[in-house]
């Protein structure tokens, strides 16, 4: 059986004669990669961004005022990700941003 998107064989015959899938990546490899990315993103927020903890503490008080968001983006001037708290009425939608 051929894969419609790649044109490569998607199923092969196993040693017992039963069909077995042909993996483009070994099982579990995507999860390992996702875990590594998650650990790195946590490190960026907790260790690299000095502003993360004080602003996070402020989020406990802000819901009294209304709705607020956390905006995280790469700042080319600082050469790292930064985060800031933005309330709903001051939020601007960026071109191409899905709300």
ZIVENHU-V990871 format. One record per backbone hydrogen bond with DSSP energy under -0.5 kcal/mol. CO is the residue of the C=O (numbers start at 1). NH is the residue of the N-H. If there is no record, write none. Layout:
co: (CO/CO)
nh: (NH/NH)
This chain:
co: (1/1/3/8/10/12/14/18/20/21/26/28/29/30/31/32/33/34/35/36/37/38/39/40/41/42/43/43/44/48/49/50/51/52/53/54/55/56/57/58/58/59/61/62/62/67/69/69/70/71/73/74/75/75/80/82/84/86/87/88/92/94/97)
nh: (10/11/7/3/22/20/17/14/12/23/29/32/33/34/35/36/37/38/39/40/41/42/43/44/45/46/47/48/49/50/52/54/55/56/57/58/59/59/60/61/62/63/64/65/66/88/71/86/72/84/82/76/79/80/75/73/71/69/90/91/94/97/99)
